[in-house]
Structure formats: C-alpha cells, structure tokens
C-alpha cells in the first residue's frame, strides 16, 4: 500500500515540476487487452498511452505554476488492481506578467494495475467541483 501512495504522490509531483519523464514512468503501456485512459476536467476521454502522455506534455508546457494539496485520499487494493481517490485542491498562477493566483478543486479517481514493472497508472479521471458543491449541494 505504501508503494501505491508514493506513486500517487509522484504523479502530482511530476505535474508540479513539469517533469514529463517522471510522468511517462507512471503510466501503463498499451497492451492488447488494456489501453490507458485519461479524462482531464472538462475534456473528452483520451485513449492510449501516446495520446494520454501528449495531453500531460501540453498541460505541463502551458502551466507556469501549479500546486496540489491533496485531501480525502483513499486507497483500495483488489488483487492486481488498485483504486485511489482524492480531492485535488489546486493553486495556479496565470501567465507571466499577470497578477494573482487562481484556485480550484477537482475530485479524482486513479486506477493502477500491478505489472511486471510494478504499479502503473491505467486510468485517471478528474471532475471539477463547482463552488458551493463541496458538501454535495449546489
């Protein structure tokens, strides 16, 4: 379980640092019976390791500053599959030269698969939480 929690944190560390290599090492490879998937908040579903990693490269290249404070982290392991859920409390800075910061909240689900190379991320799904909906009411 500790290995999973560390990998989960490494996912967010990679985004914060803009470290594409670290992000690449976290995601599972495409196989005949499993293709990684990713749903960024507000995006359509992306399918396939190449498309998923391309999206992270674009996000990291176009985000000058981002910080995640994770809350409500829960991990469940079912044999060779693990599901981690959390709330991403996000702080971002606008483009250089623009003042201020923006904050947001996303609830996220991560599905990891145990592979020959250890745990790898197979599915990420993030959903924005609208203001006023933290308690389940609009």
Helices and strands as residue ranges (DSSP letters): H 2-17, H 20-26, E 37-39, E 46-47, H 49-61, E 65-78, E 81-93, E 101-115, E 118-128
